[in-house]
């Protein structure tokens, strides 16, 4: 792989070193930290979840939300 040199601030370098795992290069650290975390809104419509699975997720979210609201109501009494 072709290499390119970049300059970074000393404090940024220290942060990268703190994030570095055993046997991981700084390149690996940067790639790992820059990997995109998907949220549910980004998954829907990408065909990662089927319609059936998405419907199940929505039902579970609604159920858990209702349980939370019931618990909060009991605490306020």
C-alpha positions as CSV (number, residue, x, y, z in Angstrom):
1,X,0.0,0.0,0.0
2,X,1.2,3.5,-0.8
3,X,2.2,5.6,2.1
4,X,1.6,9.3,2.8
5,X,3.1,11.3,5.6
6,X,1.0,13.7,7.6
7,X,1.7,16.0,10.5
8,X,-0.5,15.9,13.6
9,X,-0.4,17.8,16.8
10,X,1.4,16.2,19.8
11,X,-1.8,16.0,21.8
12,X,-3.5,14.2,18.9
13,X,-0.6,11.7,18.8
14,X,-1.0,11.0,22.5
15,X,-4.7,10.4,22.1
16,X,-4.0,7.9,19.3
17,X,-1.4,6.1,21.5
18,X,-3.9,5.9,24.3
19,X,-6.5,4.4,21.9
20,X,-4.0,1.9,20.4
21,X,-4.6,-1.7,21.3
22,X,-1.9,-4.4,21.5
23,X,-0.4,-5.3,18.1
24,X,-2.4,-2.5,16.4
25,X,-0.7,0.1,14.2
26,X,-1.6,3.7,14.3
27,X,-3.1,3.3,10.9
28,X,-5.4,0.6,12.3
29,X,-6.3,3.0,15.2
30,X,-7.3,5.7,12.8
31,X,-9.3,3.3,10.6
32,X,-11.1,1.8,13.7
33,X,-11.9,5.2,15.1
34,X,-13.1,6.6,11.8
35,X,-15.4,3.6,11.1
36,X,-18.9,4.7,10.7
37,X,-21.4,3.6,13.4
38,X,-24.8,3.0,12.0
39,X,-27.9,4.1,13.7
40,X,-31.3,2.6,13.1
41,X,-32.4,5.4,10.7
42,X,-29.4,4.6,8.5
43,X,-30.2,0.9,8.4
44,X,-33.9,1.3,7.4
45,X,-34.3,1.3,3.7
46,X,-30.9,-0.1,3.0
47,X,-32.3,-3.7,2.9
48,X,-30.1,-4.7,5.8
49,X,-33.3,-5.4,7.7
50,X,-36.2,-7.0,6.1
51,X,-39.6,-5.3,6.4
52,X,-40.7,-8.1,8.7
53,X,-37.6,-7.6,11.0
54,X,-38.1,-3.9,11.0
55,X,-41.8,-4.4,12.1
56,X,-40.6,-6.6,14.9
57,X,-38.0,-4.0,16.0
58,X,-40.7,-1.3,16.0
59,X,-43.0,-3.4,18.2
60,X,-40.2,-4.1,20.6
61,X,-39.3,-0.4,20.9
62,X,-42.9,0.4,21.5
63,X,-43.2,-2.3,24.2
64,X,-40.1,-1.1,26.0
65,X,-41.2,2.5,25.7
66,X,-44.5,1.6,27.3
67,X,-42.8,-0.2,30.1
68,X,-40.6,2.8,30.8
69,X,-43.6,5.1,30.9
70,X,-45.4,2.8,33.3
71,X,-42.4,2.7,35.6
72,X,-42.1,6.5,35.5
73,X,-45.8,6.8,36.4
74,X,-45.3,4.5,39.4
75,X,-42.4,6.5,40.6
76,X,-44.3,9.8,40.5
77,X,-47.2,8.5,42.6
